[in-house]
């Protein structure tokens, strides 16, 4: 009978543990490049489906670089206008749910950015600029 209590206690303790991930923890290696939790946290929550989505995007980016494929700022602007014709960033954010806004605010905070300052009219930083800002 005592063994049942020990097993039950172990199961309960194991269920209570959180799956928190440290920002500097390596969660994957892609083409010899370590992917850390902090890399994914800038875009997604650190959960298996989001990690897989991030890795797929990274693979596409690496393959595009290998093939010499680049996207111009004009092409990026054109794609944004197709999604939200004529809308500023702050107007685009109005279409987001409260949960999405909270997520973006959290991501901006982790990057040391202010979401309201990002919403101001002006050029939108590229992913490379965000990573450069984050790592300085």
OpenMM code with the backbone's topology and positions (N, CA, C; nanometers):
from openmm import Vec3, app, unit

residues = "UNK UNK UNK UNK UNK UNK UNK UNK UNK UNK UNK UNK UNK UNK UNK UNK UNK UNK UNK UNK UNK UNK UNK UNK UNK UNK UNK UNK UNK UNK UNK UNK UNK UNK UNK UNK UNK UNK UNK UNK UNK UNK UNK UNK UNK UNK UNK UNK UNK UNK UNK UNK UNK UNK UNK UNK UNK UNK UNK UNK UNK UNK UNK UNK UNK UNK UNK UNK UNK UNK UNK UNK UNK UNK UNK UNK UNK UNK UNK UNK UNK UNK UNK UNK UNK UNK UNK UNK UNK UNK UNK UNK UNK UNK UNK UNK UNK UNK UNK UNK UNK UNK UNK UNK UNK UNK UNK UNK UNK UNK UNK UNK UNK UNK UNK UNK UNK UNK UNK UNK UNK UNK UNK UNK UNK UNK UNK UNK UNK UNK UNK UNK UNK UNK UNK UNK".split()
positions = [
    Vec3(0.0829, -0.1194, 0.0000),
    Vec3(0.0000, 0.0000, 0.0000),
    Vec3(0.0871, 0.1255, 0.0000),
    Vec3(0.1973, 0.1174, 0.0727),
    Vec3(0.2877, 0.2318, 0.0824),
    Vec3(0.3443, 0.2692, -0.0548),
    Vec3(0.3746, 0.1713, -0.1369),
    Vec3(0.4297, 0.1964, -0.2696),
    Vec3(0.3304, 0.2716, -0.3571),
    Vec3(0.2019, 0.2463, -0.3397),
    Vec3(0.0998, 0.3175, -0.4172),
    Vec3(0.1031, 0.4661, -0.3830),
    Vec3(0.1190, 0.4989, -0.2534),
    Vec3(0.1260, 0.6396, -0.2130),
    Vec3(0.2506, 0.7080, -0.2698),
    Vec3(0.3614, 0.6354, -0.2723),
    Vec3(0.4854, 0.6916, -0.3263),
    Vec3(0.4697, 0.7183, -0.4760),
    Vec3(0.4142, 0.6229, -0.5477),
    Vec3(0.3928, 0.6407, -0.6915),
    Vec3(0.2957, 0.7559, -0.7172),
    Vec3(0.1883, 0.7620, -0.6402),
    Vec3(0.0911, 0.8696, -0.6558),
    Vec3(0.1550, 1.0057, -0.6278),
    Vec3(0.2369, 1.0134, -0.5245),
    Vec3(0.3056, 1.1389, -0.4915),
    Vec3(0.4000, 1.1804, -0.6043),
    Vec3(0.4722, 1.0846, -0.6600),
    Vec3(0.5632, 1.1153, -0.7717),
    Vec3(0.4865, 1.1664, -0.8931),
    Vec3(0.3751, 1.1026, -0.9219),
    Vec3(0.2942, 1.1470, -1.0356),
    Vec3(0.2408, 1.2881, -1.0148),
    Vec3(0.1937, 1.3159, -0.8938),
    Vec3(0.1410, 1.4496, -0.8651),
    Vec3(0.2500, 1.5551, -0.8710),
    Vec3(0.3675, 1.5244, -0.8182),
    Vec3(0.4777, 1.6201, -0.8237),
    Vec3(0.5222, 1.6441, -0.9673),
    Vec3(0.5258, 1.5395, -1.0457),
    Vec3(0.5639, 1.5552, -1.1862),
    Vec3(0.4636, 1.6381, -1.2635),
    Vec3(0.3366, 1.6241, -1.2312),
    Vec3(0.2329, 1.7011, -1.3003),
    Vec3(0.2360, 1.8479, -1.2621),
    Vec3(0.2890, 1.8784, -1.1452),
    Vec3(0.2930, 2.0172, -1.0985),
    Vec3(0.4079, 2.0963, -1.1578),
    Vec3(0.5060, 2.0287, -1.2119),
    Vec3(0.6211, 2.0997, -1.2665),
    Vec3(0.5815, 2.1742, -1.3921),
    Vec3(0.6349, 2.2955, -1.4078),
    Vec3(0.6077, 2.3732, -1.5281),
    Vec3(0.7114, 2.3387, -1.6329),
    Vec3(0.6789, 2.3670, -1.7553),
    Vec3(0.7733, 2.3412, -1.8635),
    Vec3(0.8377, 2.4721, -1.9073),
    Vec3(0.8741, 2.5547, -1.8104),
    Vec3(0.9360, 2.6833, -1.8414),
    Vec3(1.0687, 2.6601, -1.9116),
    Vec3(1.0960, 2.7423, -2.0088),
    Vec3(1.2179, 2.7311, -2.0871),
    Vec3(1.2995, 2.8564, -2.0636),
    Vec3(1.4277, 2.8384, -2.0347),
    Vec3(1.5168, 2.9526, -2.0166),
    Vec3(1.5445, 3.0160, -2.1524),
    Vec3(1.5564, 3.1487, -2.1553),
    Vec3(1.5783, 3.2199, -2.2814),
    Vec3(1.7040, 3.1753, -2.3542),
    Vec3(1.8097, 3.1400, -2.2806),
    Vec3(1.9348, 3.1032, -2.3470),
    Vec3(1.9452, 2.9528, -2.3731),
    Vec3(1.8390, 2.8783, -2.3438),
    Vec3(1.8393, 2.7339, -2.3641),
    Vec3(1.8326, 2.7008, -2.5130),
    Vec3(1.9213, 2.6129, -2.5580),
    Vec3(1.9196, 2.5662, -2.6966),
    Vec3(1.8065, 2.4653, -2.7085),
    Vec3(1.7125, 2.4935, -2.7999),
    Vec3(1.5986, 2.4034, -2.8153),
    Vec3(1.6026, 2.3265, -2.9467),
    Vec3(1.6939, 2.3661, -3.0361),
    Vec3(1.7106, 2.2942, -3.1628),
    Vec3(1.8429, 2.3351, -3.2253),
    Vec3(1.8920, 2.2508, -3.3159),
    Vec3(2.0111, 2.2830, -3.3947),
    Vec3(1.9711, 2.2645, -3.5403),
    Vec3(1.9892, 2.3700, -3.6194),
    Vec3(1.9499, 2.3684, -3.7593),
    Vec3(2.0706, 2.4038, -3.8439),
    Vec3(2.1181, 2.3081, -3.9245),
    Vec3(2.2379, 2.3291, -4.0074),
    Vec3(2.3538, 2.3847, -3.9254),
    Vec3(2.3806, 2.3194, -3.8146),
    Vec3(2.4901, 2.3532, -3.7228),
    Vec3(2.4715, 2.4883, -3.6527),
    Vec3(2.3550, 2.5501, -3.6657),
    Vec3(2.3268, 2.6763, -3.5976),
    Vec3(2.2327, 2.6482, -3.4802),
    Vec3(2.2746, 2.6918, -3.3604),
    Vec3(2.1922, 2.6704, -3.2428),
    Vec3(2.0738, 2.7665, -3.2443),
    Vec3(1.9552, 2.7128, -3.2200),
    Vec3(1.8340, 2.7929, -3.2079),
    Vec3(1.8007, 2.7982, -3.0596),
    Vec3(1.8001, 2.9176, -3.0048),
    Vec3(1.7728, 2.9359, -2.8623),
    Vec3(1.6272, 2.9764, -2.8417),
    Vec3(1.5774, 2.9536, -2.7219),
    Vec3(1.4397, 2.9904, -2.6896),
    Vec3(1.4159, 3.1380, -2.7151),
    Vec3(1.5151, 3.2214, -2.6859),
    Vec3(1.4981, 3.3659, -2.7055),
    Vec3(1.4778, 3.4007, -2.8524),
    Vec3(1.5352, 3.3215, -2.9446),
    Vec3(1.5145, 3.3456, -3.0875),
    Vec3(1.3676, 3.3277, -3.1241),
    Vec3(1.3068, 3.2265, -3.0683),
    Vec3(1.1674, 3.1970, -3.0996),
    Vec3(1.0739, 3.2904, -3.0246),
    Vec3(1.1115, 3.3271, -2.9013),
    Vec3(1.0255, 3.4149, -2.8224),
    Vec3(1.0022, 3.5493, -2.8883),
    Vec3(1.0922, 3.5908, -2.9776),
    Vec3(1.0703, 3.7184, -3.0454),
    Vec3(0.9517, 3.7105, -3.1399),
    Vec3(0.9136, 3.5901, -3.1800),
    Vec3(0.8035, 3.5745, -3.2745),
    Vec3(0.6898, 3.4875, -3.2234),
    Vec3(0.7201, 3.3879, -3.1440),
    Vec3(0.6210, 3.2900, -3.1040),
    Vec3(0.6341, 3.2561, -2.9559),
    Vec3(0.5364, 3.1795, -2.9090),
    Vec3(0.5477, 3.1187, -2.7775),
    Vec3(0.6314, 2.9922, -2.7945),
    Vec3(0.7048, 2.9553, -2.6889),
    Vec3(0.7906, 2.8368, -2.6997),
    Vec3(0.7084, 2.7118, -2.6665),
    Vec3(0.6424, 2.6621, -2.7692),
    Vec3(0.5673, 2.5376, -2.7617),
    Vec3(0.5955, 2.4619, -2.8908),
    Vec3(0.5807, 2.3312, -2.8878),
    Vec3(0.6221, 2.2472, -3.0006),
    Vec3(0.5703, 2.2949, -3.1368),
    Vec3(0.4408, 2.3255, -3.1528),
    Vec3(0.3962, 2.3677, -3.2867),
    Vec3(0.4645, 2.4963, -3.3336),
    Vec3(0.4895, 2.5880, -3.2403),
    Vec3(0.5534, 2.7141, -3.2763),
    Vec3(0.7015, 2.6943, -3.3072),
    Vec3(0.7653, 2.6037, -3.2342),
    Vec3(0.9060, 2.5729, -3.2622),
    Vec3(0.9174, 2.5145, -3.4022),
    Vec3(0.8280, 2.4214, -3.4356),
    Vec3(0.8301, 2.3608, -3.5688),
    Vec3(0.8060, 2.4660, -3.6768),
    Vec3(0.7114, 2.5579, -3.6529),
    Vec3(0.6831, 2.6638, -3.7491),
    Vec3(0.8059, 2.7529, -3.7677),
    Vec3(0.8710, 2.7877, -3.6573),
    Vec3(0.9910, 2.8719, -3.6633),
    Vec3(1.1011, 2.8021, -3.7431),
    Vec3(1.1221, 2.6731, -3.7158),
    Vec3(1.2269, 2.5990, -3.7858),
    Vec3(1.1977, 2.5891, -3.9356),
    Vec3(1.0715, 2.5689, -3.9716),
    Vec3(1.0355, 2.5653, -4.1141),
    Vec3(1.0661, 2.6994, -4.1801),
    Vec3(1.0331, 2.8089, -4.1107),
    Vec3(1.0626, 2.9415, -4.1653),
    Vec3(1.2129, 2.9619, -4.1799),
    Vec3(1.2899, 2.9171, -4.0808),
    Vec3(1.4355, 2.9305, -4.0875),
    Vec3(1.4928, 2.8501, -4.2037),
    Vec3(1.4394, 2.7304, -4.2255),
    Vec3(1.4850, 2.6480, -4.3380),
    Vec3(1.4570, 2.7204, -4.4698),
    Vec3(1.3380, 2.7775, -4.4825),
    Vec3(1.3045, 2.8518, -4.6046),
    Vec3(1.3977, 2.9705, -4.6248),
    Vec3(1.4276, 3.0422, -4.5172),
    Vec3(1.5173, 3.1580, -4.5260),
    Vec3(1.6566, 3.1135, -4.5685),
    Vec3(1.7078, 3.0053, -4.5066),
    Vec3(1.8410, 2.9566, -4.5415),
    Vec3(1.8467, 2.9093, -4.6866),
    Vec3(1.7429, 2.8397, -4.7307),
    Vec3(1.7395, 2.7929, -4.8696),
    Vec3(1.7330, 2.9113, -4.9658),
    Vec3(1.6555, 3.0128, -4.9304),
    Vec3(1.6466, 3.1322, -5.0156),
    Vec3(1.7831, 3.1989, -5.0270),
    Vec3(1.8553, 3.2077, -4.9144),
    Vec3(1.9903, 3.2661, -4.9177),
    Vec3(2.0835, 3.1834, -5.0065),
    Vec3(2.0759, 3.0500, -4.9938),
    Vec3(2.1609, 2.9627, -5.0757),
    Vec3(2.1325, 2.9812, -5.2247),
    Vec3(2.0046, 3.0021, -5.2576),
    Vec3(1.9649, 3.0165, -5.3973),
    Vec3(1.9785, 3.1601, -5.4477),
    Vec3(2.0208, 3.2488, -5.3584),
    Vec3(2.0385, 3.3884, -5.3983),
    Vec3(1.9084, 3.4651, -5.4130),
    Vec3(1.8030, 3.4166, -5.3506),
    Vec3(1.6730, 3.4837, -5.3590),
    Vec3(1.6678, 3.5947, -5.2549),
    Vec3(1.6342, 3.7126, -5.2990),
    Vec3(1.6190, 3.8255, -5.2070),
    Vec3(1.4829, 3.8899, -5.2305),
    Vec3(1.4371, 3.9611, -5.1300),
    Vec3(1.3105, 4.0329, -5.1391),
    Vec3(1.3401, 4.1796, -5.1149),
    Vec3(1.2965, 4.2629, -5.2070),
    Vec3(1.3225, 4.4064, -5.1944),
    Vec3(1.2239, 4.4695, -5.0965),
    Vec3(1.2593, 4.5879, -5.0486),
    Vec3(1.1700, 4.6622, -4.9593),
    Vec3(1.0380, 4.6927, -5.0299),
    Vec3(1.0441, 4.7180, -5.1602),
    Vec3(0.9218, 4.7451, -5.2368),
    Vec3(0.8290, 4.6238, -5.2372),
    Vec3(0.8872, 4.5039, -5.2511),
    Vec3(0.8063, 4.3820, -5.2495),
    Vec3(0.7430, 4.3603, -5.1126),
    Vec3(0.8169, 4.3928, -5.0071),
    Vec3(0.7629, 4.3807, -4.8714),
    Vec3(0.6468, 4.4775, -4.8535),
    Vec3(0.6650, 4.6019, -4.8965),
    Vec3(0.5587, 4.7024, -4.8861),
    Vec3(0.4358, 4.6597, -4.9651),
    Vec3(0.4581, 4.6045, -5.0830),
    Vec3(0.3469, 4.5585, -5.1667),
    Vec3(0.2688, 4.4479, -5.0964),
    Vec3(0.3395, 4.3545, -5.0338),
    Vec3(0.2731, 4.2454, -4.9617),
    Vec3(0.1937, 4.2992, -4.8435),
    Vec3(0.2510, 4.3964, -4.7713),
    Vec3(0.1793, 4.4553, -4.6576),
    Vec3(0.0536, 4.5273, -4.7042),
    Vec3(0.0630, 4.5972, -4.8167),
    Vec3(-0.0530, 4.6694, -4.8687),
    Vec3(-0.1618, 4.5732, -4.9161),
    Vec3(-0.1220, 4.4544, -4.9606),
    Vec3(-0.2215, 4.3549, -5.0006),
    Vec3(-0.2991, 4.3055, -4.8791),
    Vec3(-0.2316, 4.2942, -4.7648),
    Vec3(-0.2980, 4.2487, -4.6427),
    Vec3(-0.3860, 4.3570, -4.5827),
    Vec3(-0.3330, 4.4787, -4.5751),
    Vec3(-0.4026, 4.5917, -4.5142),
    Vec3(-0.3895, 4.7128, -4.6067),
    Vec3(-0.4696, 4.7203, -4.7112),
    Vec3(-0.4547, 4.8298, -4.8078),
    Vec3(-0.4647, 4.9681, -4.7429),
    Vec3(-0.3604, 5.0481, -4.7603),
    Vec3(-0.3601, 5.1863, -4.7139),
    Vec3(-0.3562, 5.2052, -4.5639),
    Vec3(-0.3388, 5.0990, -4.4869),
    Vec3(-0.3428, 5.1105, -4.3410),
    Vec3(-0.2040, 5.1339, -4.2838),
    Vec3(-0.1984, 5.2202, -4.1818),
    Vec3(-0.0737, 5.2396, -4.1083),
    Vec3(-0.0581, 5.1237, -4.0110),
    Vec3(0.0572, 5.1161, -3.9466),
    Vec3(0.0793, 5.0076, -3.8499),
    Vec3(-0.0237, 5.0143, -3.7385),
    Vec3(-0.0494, 5.1343, -3.6859),
    Vec3(-0.1458, 5.1460, -3.5760),
    Vec3(-0.2853, 5.1041, -3.6225),
    Vec3(-0.3201, 5.1330, -3.7469),
    Vec3(-0.4496, 5.0894, -3.7993),
    Vec3(-0.4527, 4.9377, -3.8164),
    Vec3(-0.3408, 4.8798, -3.8558),
    Vec3(-0.3334, 4.7344, -3.8697),
    Vec3(-0.3532, 4.6670, -3.7347),
    Vec3(-0.2970, 4.7265, -3.6304),
    Vec3(-0.3080, 4.6674, -3.4969),
    Vec3(-0.4512, 4.6689, -3.4455),
    Vec3(-0.5337, 4.7604, -3.4964),
    Vec3(-0.6736, 4.7663, -3.4544),
    Vec3(-0.7488, 4.6395, -3.4933),
    Vec3(-0.7020, 4.5689, -3.5962),
    Vec3(-0.7684, 4.4475, -3.6423),
    Vec3(-0.7332, 4.3258, -3.5563),
    Vec3(-0.6331, 4.3400, -3.4704),
    Vec3(-0.5873, 4.2268, -3.3904),
    Vec3(-0.6746, 4.2067, -3.2677),
    Vec3(-0.6827, 4.0837, -3.2226),
    Vec3(-0.7553, 4.0534, -3.1000),
    Vec3(-0.6745, 4.1018, -2.9802),
    Vec3(-0.7404, 4.1099, -2.8660),
    Vec3(-0.6733, 4.1523, -2.7425),
    Vec3(-0.5580, 4.0574, -2.7100),
    Vec3(-0.5799, 3.9282, -2.7313),
    Vec3(-0.4757, 3.8285, -2.7041),
    Vec3(-0.3538, 3.8519, -2.7935),
    Vec3(-0.3780, 3.8822, -2.9196),
    Vec3(-0.2672, 3.9083, -3.0122),
    Vec3(-0.1917, 4.0342, -2.9727),
    Vec3(-0.2653, 4.1384, -2.9338),
    Vec3(-0.1999, 4.2620, -2.8905),
    Vec3(-0.1115, 4.2371, -2.7688),
    Vec3(-0.1620, 4.1575, -2.6736),
    Vec3(-0.0821, 4.1246, -2.5550),
    Vec3(0.0433, 4.0484, -2.5955),
    Vec3(0.0290, 3.9568, -2.6895),
    Vec3(0.1438, 3.8796, -2.7365),
    Vec3(0.2484, 3.9722, -2.7977),
    Vec3(0.2054, 4.0636, -2.8857),
    Vec3(0.2998, 4.1552, -2.9498),
    Vec3(0.3631, 4.2498, -2.8491),
    Vec3(0.2868, 4.2914, -2.7473),
    Vec3(0.3435, 4.3774, -2.6440),
    Vec3(0.4519, 4.3023, -2.5672),
    Vec3(0.4261, 4.1762, -2.5353),
    Vec3(0.5248, 4.0940, -2.4654),
    Vec3(0.6506, 4.0778, -2.5496),
    Vec3(0.6324, 4.0522, -2.6785),
    Vec3(0.7478, 4.0352, -2.7666),
    Vec3(0.8272, 4.1647, -2.7783),
    Vec3(0.7577, 4.2772, -2.7895),
    Vec3(0.8257, 4.4072, -2.7965),
    Vec3(0.9045, 4.4316, -2.6687),
    Vec3(0.8452, 4.3994, -2.5544),
    Vec3(0.9144, 4.4171, -2.4263),
    Vec3(1.0406, 4.3324, -2.4205),
    Vec3(1.0335, 4.2083, -2.4689),
    Vec3(1.1502, 4.1205, -2.4663),
    Vec3(1.2611, 4.1719, -2.5568),
    Vec3(1.2237, 4.2447, -2.6603),
    Vec3(1.3231, 4.3025, -2.7505),
    Vec3(1.3709, 4.4386, -2.7022),
    Vec3(1.3143, 4.4850, -2.5912),
    Vec3(1.3515, 4.6163, -2.5405),
    Vec3(1.2908, 4.7285, -2.6224),
    Vec3(1.1787, 4.7008, -2.6872),
    Vec3(1.1120, 4.8001, -2.7706),
    Vec3(0.9800, 4.8407, -2.7071),
    Vec3(0.9314, 4.9567, -2.7450),
    Vec3(0.8027, 5.0055, -2.6988),
    Vec3(0.7041, 4.9894, -2.8135),
    Vec3(0.5972, 4.9151, -2.7915),
    Vec3(0.5013, 4.8874, -2.8980),
    Vec3(0.4424, 5.0164, -2.9538),
    Vec3(0.4169, 5.1153, -2.8675),
    Vec3(0.3601, 5.2419, -2.9152),
    Vec3(0.4567, 5.3153, -3.0067),
    Vec3(0.5866, 5.3077, -2.9768),
    Vec3(0.6828, 5.3751, -3.0644),
    Vec3(0.6934, 5.3035, -3.1984),
    Vec3(0.6719, 5.1735, -3.1978),
    Vec3(0.6737, 5.0970, -3.3221),
    Vec3(0.5529, 5.1338, -3.4077),
    Vec3(0.4415, 5.1675, -3.3431),
    Vec3(0.3182, 5.1984, -3.4140),
    Vec3(0.3227, 5.3341, -3.4830),
    Vec3(0.4185, 5.4195, -3.4479),
    Vec3(0.4265, 5.5514, -3.5098),
    Vec3(0.4585, 5.5366, -3.6583),
    Vec3(0.4092, 5.6314, -3.7392),
    Vec3(0.4413, 5.6248, -3.8818),
    Vec3(0.5914, 5.6319, -3.9035),
    Vec3(0.6366, 5.5667, -4.0037),
    Vec3(0.7785, 5.5660, -4.0359),
    Vec3(0.8187, 5.4300, -4.0862),
    Vec3(0.9462, 5.4156, -4.1182),
    Vec3(0.9908, 5.2865, -4.1717),
    Vec3(0.9808, 5.1766, -4.0667),
    Vec3(0.9421, 5.0599, -4.1100),
    Vec3(0.9308, 4.9443, -4.0218),
    Vec3(1.0652, 4.8744, -4.0189),
    Vec3(1.1168, 4.8432, -3.8978),
    Vec3(1.2471, 4.7762, -3.8923),
    Vec3(1.2395, 4.6362, -3.9516),
    Vec3(1.3473, 4.5962, -4.0145),
    Vec3(1.3554, 4.4610, -4.0685),
    Vec3(1.3878, 4.3648, -3.9545),
    Vec3(1.3727, 4.2358, -3.9808),
    Vec3(1.4074, 4.1345, -3.8807),
    Vec3(1.5539, 4.1484, -3.8421),
    Vec3(1.6410, 4.1719, -3.9392),
    Vec3(1.7837, 4.1869, -3.9104),
    Vec3(1.8078, 4.3061, -3.8178),
    Vec3(1.7369, 4.4179, -3.8415),
    Vec3(1.7523, 4.5357, -3.7554),
    Vec3(1.7048, 4.5068, -3.6136),
    Vec3(1.5963, 4.4308, -3.6014),
    Vec3(1.5463, 4.3958, -3.4681),
    Vec3(1.6478, 4.3089, -3.3959),
    Vec3(1.7029, 4.2072, -3.4643),
    Vec3(1.8023, 4.1206, -3.4012),
    Vec3(1.9281, 4.1988, -3.3657),
    Vec3(1.9695, 4.2907, -3.4530),
    Vec3(2.0870, 4.3728, -3.4249),
    Vec3(2.0626, 4.4577, -3.3018),
    Vec3(1.9439, 4.5198, -3.2934),
    Vec3(1.9087, 4.6022, -3.1771),
    Vec3(1.9069, 4.5174, -3.0504),
    Vec3(1.8520, 4.3967, -3.0613),
    Vec3(1.8408, 4.3062, -2.9468),
    Vec3(1.9782, 4.2640, -2.8960),
    Vec3(2.0727, 4.2424, -2.9858),
    Vec3(2.2040, 4.1904, -2.9477),
    Vec3(2.3059, 4.2985, -2.9156),
    Vec3(2.2648, 4.4250, -2.9131),
    Vec3(2.3588, 4.5323, -2.8782),
    Vec3(2.3418, 4.5734, -2.7354),
] * unit.nanometer
topology = app.Topology()
chain = topology.addChain("A")
for resn in residues:
    res = topology.addResidue(resn, chain)
    for name in ("N", "CA", "C"):
        topology.addAtom(name, app.Element.getBySymbol(name[0]), res)
